[in-house]
Amino acid sequence: MANFWKPGTERPRLVDDEEGGVLFHYSSSSAYSSGFGYGSIEKQRKRLPIYKYRDAILYLVETHSTTIIVGETGSGKTTQIPQYLKEAGWADGGRVIACTQPRRLAVQSVASRVAEEMGVKFGEEVGYTIRFEDITTEGITRIKFLTDGVLIREMMDDPLLTKYSVIMVDEAHERSISTDIILGLLKKIQQRRPDLHLIISSATIEAKSIAAFFETRRRRPGLEGEELGPKPVPAILSVEGRGFNVEINYVEEAVLDYLRAAVSTVLSILDQESIGDILVFLTGQDDIDATIQLLNEEAYDNGRKSSDLLVLPLYSGLSRAEQDLVFSPTPRGKRKVVMSTNIAETSLTLEGIVYVVDCGFSKQQFYDPISDIESLVVAPISKASARQRAGRAGRLQPGKCYRLYTEEYYTNEMSAVGIPEIQRSNLVSCVIQLKALGIDNILGFDWLASPSPEAMIRALEVLYSLGVLDDDAKLTSPIGFQVAEIPLDPMLSKMILASGQLGCSEEIVTIAAVLSIQSIWISVRGARKELDEAKLRFAAAEGDHVTFLNVYKAFLLSGKSSKWCHKNYVNYHAMKKVIEIREQLKRIMQRLGIGLKSCEWDMQVVRKAIIAGFFANACRLEAYSHDGKYKTVRSSKDVYIHPSSILFRVNPKWVVYHALVSTDRQYMRNVISIDPSWLVEAAPHFYISQAPDFKLAR
Ligand SMILES: Nc1ncnc2c1ncn2[C@@H]1O[C@H](COP(=O)(O)OP(=O)(O)OP(=O)(O)O)[C@@H](O)[C@H]1O
């Protein structure tokens, strides 16, 4: 077991952060009673640390265009500030208060909590909007929670966001790509709408750069309408005080296998602490599935009855119903253990959680514009993330956080904040969004942190090759505008558009829905062989995308049975999510005039539609390769078919992949075999045929 803490013997620690402050010294002066029997909601609201700052916040918002609020996790920023604004009249006269979050789950859960606190019907006065889901009522909703990505999309219909009086950008320190874009856009809007007030909530370290960003006055001649009037300096307010004490524990020695360490830590907590649920932060669905399996086995070996434990996964690919389980009260006599990705890292309050176990890693996107390779890698988290994770304990009573890394590592090696997503991402989606908003000079956009010019140029190239941008780098009509309208990666959107013309939209919409979630398979530690055998039942020689179609059809034939899923190692909740997304995509397609048409098992046209979007991801098997090495056509990089693919070891000569993941090698996930002549057919401007090889068109 990870040899790191001896409950009852070790003192709670105070750790100095880089700015000389104290990171984990949660005040326990709050008047909450210990345990879960807290008082009325009104009393709870008044006991939150932020309550003391209510008047100051309202004064600053009134007198400043931009107010930056810095506060500890759990101080009440997200749930309280929108209510204060409403109470002060900022939603009068039909106006709306917006609060953005980087993550969908946070939007849903915080909106529901605020509706409950206000005693109003969810979806009426308080509502939310996330991609594919709008729970608001036009003309009635006064406080609206939404993802920052959705707010960007709203600008396509209403460029000045006229219905909002105040927009609060929450968790800005996370520096998600959409947060960075929306901050740049909001700064621009403010120049034309001095009546729009912004609140930006952030951790200390990012607050300074955000304040500097909003202070900057830049004259960029030539851009219409950018006359620059006096710009008020942003106010910064620091909210002191936290919820409850969170005791931080570190391992004594670095752990080699964090999955095993997480399981043994959970078991020790269960043994040594008599009440309270546990939240474990892991990196992704694979980790989570494996850890759940291991925990169930070891708990059983340790003599625990499986009925004692309620072990639940939490990641973005789950259906709403399965995510809701995590928020439901723990049944009497059980202990809940939630295994989550960083989806639960910010803004969430899970009521019973007293213990947090933090593995110290998360899956992060990294993009190399030179090789044009984007990979999802397991990378160490930042101190800011570690603080957020610990902050999930101590929300309704004192808690403990067990970090599966050493204190020395935390103090000396862990970076203070992560690299902003905009500087480590493929910018294709970002560029198309800005273009759709009429921002043509992307390099000259007012960035909080500039993305690399190489990544920008790559994105322009890809969009040009997809036929989304014209020679003047403007959106083409109708393709460019239609692709921008579909809220998916432009390659997936282009695939959907092509399927309308090729007569296989019925099949492609299923494939797009499956590719929008992490995985439809259940991965069970130690049952790899069984999973592979199950996959073979649906295997299609063409590859993974067609295999997904087989699974989907068989799932429908089974009457959407969970038993059937279980028997076939198919994740039932993932399949339900596929059906949800599919329905939403169908509605968008209808709006765009793309009729649903089936190609009746002509898988050649299905593959051609995939290529219409993903032709840039073509790879060729290396001649004489014994280990299945492929070269990407675009940049001649070595890549391999991922072992989870149905084409693993089959190694067709030519393939197109959906995404790359990086571990010891670059692996292609979701792969389909192709005829190379289809590449030229789909993108003659991109490829020139030089039999037997291809070269990139220049
Ligand atoms: N769903 C909920 N059920 C019970 N209490 C809740 C709920 N949501 C919030 N709270 C209470 O309100 C407190 C403040 O939550 P809030 O999300 O507003 O804080 P925050 O300052 O935005 O924190 P964070 O930065 O972690 O999002 C929580 O610590 C908890 O005590």
The ligand as a Gaussian input file, in Angstrom:
#p B3LYP/6-31G(d) Opt

LIG

0 1
 N      -25.311000      21.101000      -4.265000
 C      -24.982000      21.546000      -3.059000
 N      -25.433000      20.944000      -1.947000
 C      -25.115000      21.379000      -0.726000
 N      -24.305000      22.437000      -0.504000
 C      -23.822000      23.067000      -1.556000
 C      -24.130000      22.674000      -2.893000
 N      -23.499000      23.496000      -3.729000
 C      -22.816000      24.380000      -2.962000
 N      -23.025000      24.125000      -1.670000
 C      -22.439000      24.829000      -0.505000
 O      -22.023000      26.109000      -0.949000
 C      -20.613000      26.246000      -0.775000
 C      -20.096000      27.177000      -1.829000
 O      -20.152000      26.575000      -3.105000
 P      -19.699000      27.389000      -4.391000
 O      -19.681000      26.427000      -5.518000
 O      -20.537000      28.600000      -4.536000
 O      -18.230000      27.827000      -3.980000
 P      -17.062000      28.393000      -4.880000
 O      -16.404000      29.478000      -4.107000
 O      -17.566000      28.758000      -6.239000
 O      -16.105000      27.146000      -4.925000
 P      -15.343000      26.452000      -6.150000
 O      -14.259000      27.379000      -6.543000
 O      -14.854000      25.188000      -5.569000
 O      -16.348000      26.264000      -7.226000
 C      -20.087000      24.821000      -0.777000
 O      -18.865000      24.689000      -0.124000
 C      -21.187000      24.095000      -0.033000
 O      -21.046000      24.298000       1.344000

